[in-house]
Amino acid sequence: MILKFGKGAGKVNEAHRGRITREGIRIHETGDFAGMHKAGELAARILDDVADHVFPGQTTAEIDRIIEDKVNAAGATSATIGYKGYRHASCISINHVVCHGIPGDKKLKDGDILNIDVTVIVDGWYGDTSRMYVAGKLSRKAERLIQITHDALMLGIEQVRPGNTFGDIGHAIQSFVEGHRMSVVRDFCGHGLGRVFHAPPNVLHYGRPGTGPLLEEGMFFTIEPMVNLGRPETKVLADDWTAVTRDKSLSAQFEHSVGVTADGVDIFTLSPAGRFHPTYRI
């Protein structure tokens, strides 16, 4: 979750110690991975559970209420309620809304696509993830957008390993998306996290290979590309939160929180029920 500003095969070096890089990026200790898994798993499980509540006629306010109830029932804290005045346990972004959509009383229509973004705090650790849903029947163009966005995220994650750079992540995402004649949003990016909601680095979803800070074991951050069917430009509405595509084209987003291991990547927010992609029902 941007808000203005997993279980991988990799091994963690037991000799690892925490520190801050010259770019201000925290290098976390070995034991910190467990805390991130616990927070990430809860956020992912909540998004699994909410899938059955997305249908035509449902309101995003009701979906948000269900999410808040699940956060509370787990004994966790919503990271977004009260954050810079925000009042909801999720951001729900429909169709041409890129991110930070505010839950409300408007009912979902058949064919609407929506991103639901949840961040929870568990024992001081932040679990942050989002994924796409569809109300009713998925149109062919929306299905293609969602698939490209999902695959772009996973290609970005494949670049996460010590010795690569953040530019390698961005380039993998950008080149894939633009190769399919879609565009990557540049006005918003991923971010570092851990015991804080937002921290360095800014994780851009575009870039050149070999540029930006080097990835090091113990870095925690989100990768959360936003992809538009049309042009990449966005604008923020008068509520000072909701970002939409300027050309009103459809937009999609997927987000995982990850950690760099000694030989690869650990995904903290994998879906326990295998529901990360909305076509799991098909």
N, C-alpha and C positions, 0 to 999 in steps of 0.2 A: 504494500500500500504506500503510495507516494506521499499524499497529503502535504503538498507544497514543500516544498523544500527545493525422510528420504533415506532413505537408507542406502548409501552408496557402498561400493565394494572397496573403496580406498582404505588404506591403513593410516592411523595417526601415530606419529612418532612420540613415544612415551617420554622422551627427553625434552619435549616442547615446553617453552616458557612464554608467558605473556609479555608483550611490549608494544610500543607504538612506532610505526614507520615514519620516515621523514615527511610522507604525504598525510600523516595524521590517521592512518588506518591501524586499528587495533589488531594485534596478533593474539588470538585467544589460546588459552591453555587446553591441554588434552581433555580434562574433565569437563570443560565447557560444552563439548559436543553433546553430552547427555542432556544437559539443560535445554539446548536448542531442539533436540529431538522431541523432548516431552512437550514443549510449547508448540512446535510445528505439527506434531501429530494431532494435538487437540484442535488446532485451527483447521487442519485437513479433514478431521472427522466431522466437525461441525458442517463443513461444506459438503461432505458426503450426505449427511442427514438432511440437509435443506433441499437436496435435489428433488425429493418427492413433493415439495411444497411449491414448486415452480410450474405453473400451468395457466392457461388463459383464464382471465377473471380474477386471478390472485392480485393482491396489491403488494408493492414493494415494502410498504410499512409493515404489513403482516409478516413478510419474510424476515424483515429486520427484527421484529418482536420475537420471532422464533429463535433467531440467532442469539439475541441478548439472553433469552431464557436458558439456552444451552450453555452459554458462557458462564452464567451464574450457577447453573446446576453442577457444573464441573469444578466449582470453587475457584475459578479463574477470574481475571479482570479484563474488560474490554479496553484495548489501548486507544480506541478512537473516541469513546464517550468522554467529553470534556477537553479533548485535544484541540487547542486553538479555537475553542467555542463550538466544536462539532458535537452533535447531540445523539449520534446513532452508533450502533454496534457494527455497522457495515457501510460500505459504499456500494451502491447498486446502479450500474451504468447500462442503459438500454439503447440498443440500435446505434445511433450516431453520437451517443455520449461516450467520450473517450475514457474518462475516469472521474472519480469523485462525485458520481451521481448520488443525490440525496434521496433516501427512501421517502415515499409519500403515498397518497391515497389513489393515485392513478392506477387503473387496472391493466394488467398485461393483456396484450392481444395475441391472437394466434399468429405464430411466426416471429414474434419478438425474440431477439437474442439479447442476453444480458450477462454482464460480468458482475460477479459478487466477490467482494474483497473483504477479508476478515483478518484482524490482528488481535491476538490475545496475549496476555501476560501470565506466565506460569512460573512461580518461584523466582520472579524477577527477570525471566527470559522472555523475549518477544518472538512469537510465532506469527509469520506474515505470509499470506498466500491468497491467490485469487484464481478463478477459473470461469469458463463460459458455460451458460445454460441456454436452453431454448424452451419457450412456451409454445406447446403445440407442435405443428409441423415445421421442420427446418427447410428453408428454401435452398436451392442449389448454390446460389451465389453466397449466401451466408455460410453454408457448410464449407465451401471452398475457403472463405476468409478465415473461419475458425481453424480449419486444418492447417493452413499456412502459418497462422499465428502460433499454434501449438508446436508445430515442427520447428519453427524459428527459435522458440524458447529452448527446445531440447538440443538444437544445434549449438546454441550459445552455451548451454551447460556442458556440452561435450568439450568445449575449449577450456574448461576450468581445471587447471592443474598447475603445480609449481613450475615457474619458468616461463609460462605464457603471460600475456598481458591483458589488461582490460580492453585494449583495442582489438585484440583477437576475438574476444566475445562479441563486441559490437559489430565487427566486420562480418562474422559468421551470420549474424542475424540479418544485417542490412543486405548483404549480397544475395541471400536466399529470398528475402521478401521482395526486393526489387527485381530479381530474376523472374518472379511471378507477376510482375507489373502491378504490385501493390506498394504502399509506402509505409515507412517507419516514422512514427511520431517522434519529434525531437524536443518538444517542449517539456517532456517529463522523462524521468529516468529511474533506474533502480538505486539502491542505497545500502550502505552498511547498516548492520543492526547487531543486536546481542542483548546486553542489559540496557540498551537504549533503543528507541524507536527508529531514529534516523541518525546516521553517523557517516563520516567519510568511508568509502569513496562514493562519488556519483558514478553509477554504472550506466553508461550510455549504451543504447541499443543500435548504434552505428559507429563507424570508425575505421581506422586503418590498422592492418596487422602490425604487431610489434611496437605499438604506441601505448602510452599510458603507463601507470604503475605496474610493476611485476606482481604476479600472483604469488602469494606465499602461504605455506601451510598455516592454518589457524585463522585465516581471514573468513569472516561471515558477511554475507550480503544477499540482497535479492536480485534476481533477474526477472524483469516483468515487461517484455515488449508489448507495445500498443501498435497495432497494424490497421491501416485504413484501406478501404477499397479504392478510395480516391486519393486526393492530395494529402500531404502530411500536416498542413497547417491546422491549428486549433484556436479556439477562443474560450475564455472563461465567462460564464453568464453573470448576471447581476447579483446572484446569491453569493458570489465570490468563492464558490467551490466547483460547481459543475463545469467541466471542460467538454466541449463538443467539437466535432469536425466543422471547419468553416464552410466546406462544400456540402455538408449534410450527408456525406457518404457513411456507410456502415463502418464501425470500428470494433475491433476485438482485442482482448488481452488475456494472457495467462501469466501467472507468477509463481515462482518457487523461491524459498529461502534455502541457501546452500552454504556449505563450508568447504574450504580447501583442505584436502588431506595430503599426506606425504606423497601419494602417487596419483591423485585424481580429485574426485569431488564426492561430497556427501550431501544428499538432498534431504533436508529436514522435513519437508512438507508433502511427501508422497501420500496419495490417497489410500487409506487403509482398505477401502471397499472397491478400489479400481474404478472410481467415478470421476477422475480428473478431466476426462474428455466427454463432452455431452452426448456423443453418439454411442456411449457404453450400452444403451438400451437397444440399439439397432442390431 
